């Protein structure tokens, strides 16, 4: 098996850095009024962040194991649990929220289904 190039991981690393910033920024630095008035907008953000994270994990994990439909969602779920559980220790004004974790989980489930039916084995996979 040829080695996967480091350049194949840059999107994943960049996204993790962006996510950590968004998850750990103090609440006082967030807008008091959301720019879009959608109920539970923060849950949509959590869903989206982990949807993208899971998609970006698929290609590297697929390169290393044939069981990538098991390992990618599990790895993403563990990261979701870890980031959500330490959120309050990194930023005092933030807290752990089970509903955020639920949105994270739905995002990674949706990403797994999306990858399976619309990305895997198609030209789109090279972009992920």
Rosetta constraint file for C-alpha pairs under 8 A:
AtomPair CA 4 CA 8 HARMONIC 6.99 0.50
AtomPair CA 4 CA 60 HARMONIC 7.79 0.50
AtomPair CA 4 CA 63 HARMONIC 7.42 0.50
AtomPair CA 5 CA 9 HARMONIC 7.66 0.50
AtomPair CA 6 CA 10 HARMONIC 7.15 0.50
AtomPair CA 8 CA 60 HARMONIC 7.60 0.50
AtomPair CA 9 CA 13 HARMONIC 6.21 0.50
AtomPair CA 9 CA 60 HARMONIC 7.36 0.50
AtomPair CA 10 CA 14 HARMONIC 5.96 0.50
AtomPair CA 11 CA 15 HARMONIC 6.03 0.50
AtomPair CA 11 CA 56 HARMONIC 7.10 0.50
AtomPair CA 12 CA 16 HARMONIC 6.22 0.50
AtomPair CA 12 CA 53 HARMONIC 7.05 0.50
AtomPair CA 12 CA 56 HARMONIC 5.53 0.50
AtomPair CA 12 CA 57 HARMONIC 6.75 0.50
AtomPair CA 13 CA 17 HARMONIC 6.32 0.50
AtomPair CA 14 CA 18 HARMONIC 6.29 0.50
AtomPair CA 15 CA 19 HARMONIC 6.04 0.50
AtomPair CA 15 CA 53 HARMONIC 6.94 0.50
AtomPair CA 16 CA 20 HARMONIC 6.09 0.50
AtomPair CA 16 CA 53 HARMONIC 7.40 0.50
AtomPair CA 17 CA 21 HARMONIC 6.30 0.50
AtomPair CA 18 CA 22 HARMONIC 6.28 0.50
AtomPair CA 19 CA 23 HARMONIC 5.97 0.50
AtomPair CA 19 CA 49 HARMONIC 6.83 0.50
AtomPair CA 20 CA 24 HARMONIC 5.82 0.50
AtomPair CA 20 CA 83 HARMONIC 7.88 0.50
AtomPair CA 21 CA 25 HARMONIC 5.65 0.50
AtomPair CA 23 CA 83 HARMONIC 7.82 0.50
AtomPair CA 23 CA 87 HARMONIC 6.81 0.50
AtomPair CA 24 CA 87 HARMONIC 6.04 0.50
AtomPair CA 24 CA 90 HARMONIC 6.28 0.50
AtomPair CA 24 CA 91 HARMONIC 5.76 0.50
AtomPair CA 24 CA 94 HARMONIC 7.32 0.50
AtomPair CA 25 CA 29 HARMONIC 6.76 0.50
AtomPair CA 25 CA 30 HARMONIC 7.60 0.50
AtomPair CA 25 CA 91 HARMONIC 6.85 0.50
AtomPair CA 26 CA 30 HARMONIC 7.14 0.50
AtomPair CA 26 CA 91 HARMONIC 5.65 0.50
AtomPair CA 26 CA 92 HARMONIC 7.38 0.50
AtomPair CA 26 CA 93 HARMONIC 5.74 0.50
AtomPair CA 26 CA 94 HARMONIC 6.57 0.50
AtomPair CA 27 CA 93 HARMONIC 5.53 0.50
AtomPair CA 27 CA 94 HARMONIC 6.19 0.50
AtomPair CA 28 CA 93 HARMONIC 7.49 0.50
AtomPair CA 31 CA 35 HARMONIC 7.87 0.50
AtomPair CA 36 CA 41 HARMONIC 7.84 0.50
AtomPair CA 37 CA 41 HARMONIC 7.57 0.50
AtomPair CA 40 CA 44 HARMONIC 6.91 0.50
AtomPair CA 41 CA 45 HARMONIC 6.41 0.50
AtomPair CA 42 CA 46 HARMONIC 6.29 0.50
AtomPair CA 42 CA 100 HARMONIC 7.97 0.50
AtomPair CA 43 CA 47 HARMONIC 6.07 0.50
AtomPair CA 43 CA 99 HARMONIC 7.54 0.50
AtomPair CA 43 CA 100 HARMONIC 5.94 0.50
AtomPair CA 43 CA 103 HARMONIC 5.71 0.50
AtomPair CA 44 CA 48 HARMONIC 6.07 0.50
AtomPair CA 44 CA 103 HARMONIC 7.30 0.50
AtomPair CA 45 CA 49 HARMONIC 6.07 0.50
AtomPair CA 46 CA 50 HARMONIC 6.33 0.50
AtomPair CA 46 CA 100 HARMONIC 6.31 0.50
AtomPair CA 46 CA 101 HARMONIC 8.00 0.50
AtomPair CA 46 CA 103 HARMONIC 5.83 0.50
AtomPair CA 46 CA 104 HARMONIC 5.44 0.50
AtomPair CA 46 CA 107 HARMONIC 7.58 0.50
AtomPair CA 47 CA 51 HARMONIC 6.00 0.50
AtomPair CA 47 CA 103 HARMONIC 4.85 0.50
AtomPair CA 47 CA 104 HARMONIC 4.91 0.50
AtomPair CA 47 CA 105 HARMONIC 7.47 0.50
AtomPair CA 47 CA 106 HARMONIC 6.39 0.50
AtomPair CA 47 CA 107 HARMONIC 4.29 0.50
AtomPair CA 47 CA 108 HARMONIC 7.66 0.50
AtomPair CA 48 CA 52 HARMONIC 6.18 0.50
AtomPair CA 48 CA 104 HARMONIC 7.92 0.50
AtomPair CA 48 CA 107 HARMONIC 6.15 0.50
AtomPair CA 49 CA 53 HARMONIC 6.17 0.50
AtomPair CA 49 CA 104 HARMONIC 7.55 0.50
AtomPair CA 49 CA 107 HARMONIC 7.57 0.50
AtomPair CA 50 CA 54 HARMONIC 5.92 0.50
AtomPair CA 50 CA 76 HARMONIC 7.48 0.50
AtomPair CA 50 CA 80 HARMONIC 7.55 0.50
AtomPair CA 50 CA 104 HARMONIC 5.39 0.50
AtomPair CA 50 CA 105 HARMONIC 7.55 0.50
AtomPair CA 50 CA 107 HARMONIC 5.29 0.50
AtomPair CA 50 CA 108 HARMONIC 5.60 0.50
AtomPair CA 51 CA 55 HARMONIC 6.31 0.50
AtomPair CA 51 CA 104 HARMONIC 7.62 0.50
AtomPair CA 51 CA 107 HARMONIC 4.32 0.50
AtomPair CA 51 CA 108 HARMONIC 4.88 0.50
AtomPair CA 51 CA 109 HARMONIC 7.76 0.50
AtomPair CA 51 CA 110 HARMONIC 6.69 0.50
AtomPair CA 51 CA 111 HARMONIC 4.96 0.50
AtomPair CA 52 CA 56 HARMONIC 6.15 0.50
AtomPair CA 52 CA 111 HARMONIC 7.23 0.50
AtomPair CA 53 CA 57 HARMONIC 6.24 0.50
AtomPair CA 53 CA 76 HARMONIC 7.19 0.50
AtomPair CA 53 CA 108 HARMONIC 7.78 0.50
AtomPair CA 54 CA 58 HARMONIC 6.43 0.50
AtomPair CA 54 CA 72 HARMONIC 6.70 0.50
AtomPair CA 54 CA 73 HARMONIC 6.57 0.50
AtomPair CA 54 CA 76 HARMONIC 5.86 0.50
AtomPair CA 54 CA 108 HARMONIC 5.55 0.50
AtomPair CA 54 CA 111 HARMONIC 6.11 0.50
AtomPair CA 54 CA 112 HARMONIC 7.24 0.50
AtomPair CA 55 CA 59 HARMONIC 7.79 0.50
AtomPair CA 55 CA 111 HARMONIC 5.84 0.50
AtomPair CA 55 CA 112 HARMONIC 7.29 0.50
AtomPair CA 55 CA 115 HARMONIC 6.75 0.50
AtomPair CA 55 CA 128 HARMONIC 6.62 0.50
AtomPair CA 56 CA 60 HARMONIC 7.91 0.50
AtomPair CA 56 CA 128 HARMONIC 5.56 0.50
AtomPair CA 57 CA 61 HARMONIC 6.16 0.50
AtomPair CA 57 CA 72 HARMONIC 6.24 0.50
AtomPair CA 57 CA 76 HARMONIC 7.79 0.50
AtomPair CA 58 CA 62 HARMONIC 5.75 0.50
AtomPair CA 58 CA 68 HARMONIC 6.82 0.50
AtomPair CA 58 CA 72 HARMONIC 5.84 0.50
AtomPair CA 58 CA 115 HARMONIC 7.98 0.50
AtomPair CA 59 CA 63 HARMONIC 6.19 0.50
AtomPair CA 59 CA 125 HARMONIC 7.48 0.50
AtomPair CA 59 CA 128 HARMONIC 6.90 0.50
AtomPair CA 60 CA 64 HARMONIC 6.65 0.50
AtomPair CA 61 CA 65 HARMONIC 6.17 0.50
AtomPair CA 61 CA 68 HARMONIC 5.71 0.50
AtomPair CA 61 CA 71 HARMONIC 7.27 0.50
AtomPair CA 61 CA 72 HARMONIC 6.31 0.50
AtomPair CA 62 CA 66 HARMONIC 6.19 0.50
AtomPair CA 62 CA 67 HARMONIC 7.44 0.50
AtomPair CA 62 CA 68 HARMONIC 5.01 0.50
AtomPair CA 67 CA 71 HARMONIC 6.30 0.50
AtomPair CA 68 CA 72 HARMONIC 5.47 0.50
AtomPair CA 69 CA 73 HARMONIC 6.80 0.50
AtomPair CA 69 CA 112 HARMONIC 7.25 0.50
AtomPair CA 70 CA 74 HARMONIC 6.32 0.50
AtomPair CA 71 CA 75 HARMONIC 5.85 0.50
AtomPair CA 72 CA 76 HARMONIC 6.11 0.50
AtomPair CA 73 CA 77 HARMONIC 5.93 0.50
AtomPair CA 73 CA 108 HARMONIC 6.23 0.50
AtomPair CA 73 CA 109 HARMONIC 7.17 0.50
AtomPair CA 73 CA 112 HARMONIC 6.94 0.50
AtomPair CA 74 CA 78 HARMONIC 6.18 0.50
AtomPair CA 75 CA 79 HARMONIC 6.27 0.50
AtomPair CA 76 CA 80 HARMONIC 6.09 0.50
AtomPair CA 76 CA 108 HARMONIC 6.99 0.50
AtomPair CA 77 CA 81 HARMONIC 6.16 0.50
AtomPair CA 77 CA 104 HARMONIC 7.82 0.50
AtomPair CA 77 CA 105 HARMONIC 6.51 0.50
AtomPair CA 77 CA 108 HARMONIC 7.40 0.50
AtomPair CA 78 CA 82 HARMONIC 6.07 0.50
AtomPair CA 79 CA 83 HARMONIC 5.98 0.50
AtomPair CA 80 CA 84 HARMONIC 5.98 0.50
AtomPair CA 80 CA 101 HARMONIC 6.73 0.50
AtomPair CA 80 CA 104 HARMONIC 6.45 0.50
AtomPair CA 80 CA 105 HARMONIC 7.63 0.50
AtomPair CA 81 CA 85 HARMONIC 5.96 0.50
AtomPair CA 81 CA 101 HARMONIC 6.80 0.50
AtomPair CA 82 CA 86 HARMONIC 6.25 0.50
AtomPair CA 83 CA 87 HARMONIC 5.97 0.50
AtomPair CA 84 CA 96 HARMONIC 5.56 0.50
AtomPair CA 84 CA 97 HARMONIC 7.24 0.50
AtomPair CA 84 CA 100 HARMONIC 7.71 0.50
AtomPair CA 84 CA 101 HARMONIC 6.67 0.50
AtomPair CA 85 CA 96 HARMONIC 5.67 0.50
AtomPair CA 86 CA 90 HARMONIC 6.40 0.50
AtomPair CA 86 CA 96 HARMONIC 7.55 0.50
AtomPair CA 87 CA 91 HARMONIC 6.26 0.50
AtomPair CA 87 CA 94 HARMONIC 6.22 0.50
AtomPair CA 87 CA 95 HARMONIC 6.00 0.50
AtomPair CA 87 CA 96 HARMONIC 6.20 0.50
AtomPair CA 88 CA 92 HARMONIC 5.40 0.50
AtomPair CA 88 CA 93 HARMONIC 7.00 0.50
AtomPair CA 88 CA 94 HARMONIC 4.98 0.50
AtomPair CA 88 CA 95 HARMONIC 4.47 0.50
AtomPair CA 88 CA 96 HARMONIC 6.20 0.50
AtomPair CA 96 CA 100 HARMONIC 7.88 0.50
AtomPair CA 97 CA 101 HARMONIC 6.55 0.50
AtomPair CA 98 CA 102 HARMONIC 6.13 0.50
AtomPair CA 99 CA 103 HARMONIC 6.18 0.50
AtomPair CA 100 CA 104 HARMONIC 6.14 0.50
AtomPair CA 101 CA 105 HARMONIC 6.13 0.50
AtomPair CA 102 CA 106 HARMONIC 6.24 0.50
AtomPair CA 103 CA 107 HARMONIC 6.15 0.50
AtomPair CA 104 CA 108 HARMONIC 6.44 0.50
AtomPair CA 105 CA 109 HARMONIC 6.23 0.50
AtomPair CA 106 CA 110 HARMONIC 6.07 0.50
AtomPair CA 107 CA 111 HARMONIC 6.11 0.50
AtomPair CA 108 CA 112 HARMONIC 6.13 0.50
AtomPair CA 109 CA 113 HARMONIC 6.40 0.50
AtomPair CA 110 CA 114 HARMONIC 6.01 0.50
AtomPair CA 111 CA 115 HARMONIC 5.88 0.50
AtomPair CA 112 CA 116 HARMONIC 6.12 0.50
AtomPair CA 113 CA 117 HARMONIC 6.30 0.50
AtomPair CA 114 CA 118 HARMONIC 5.53 0.50
AtomPair CA 114 CA 119 HARMONIC 6.89 0.50
AtomPair CA 115 CA 119 HARMONIC 4.64 0.50
AtomPair CA 115 CA 120 HARMONIC 5.63 0.50
AtomPair CA 116 CA 120 HARMONIC 5.49 0.50
AtomPair CA 118 CA 122 HARMONIC 7.43 0.50
AtomPair CA 118 CA 124 HARMONIC 7.93 0.50
AtomPair CA 119 CA 123 HARMONIC 7.44 0.50
AtomPair CA 119 CA 124 HARMONIC 5.42 0.50
AtomPair CA 119 CA 125 HARMONIC 5.09 0.50
AtomPair CA 120 CA 124 HARMONIC 7.78 0.50
AtomPair CA 120 CA 125 HARMONIC 5.80 0.50
AtomPair CA 121 CA 125 HARMONIC 6.55 0.50
AtomPair CA 123 CA 127 HARMONIC 7.69 0.50
AtomPair CA 124 CA 128 HARMONIC 6.96 0.50
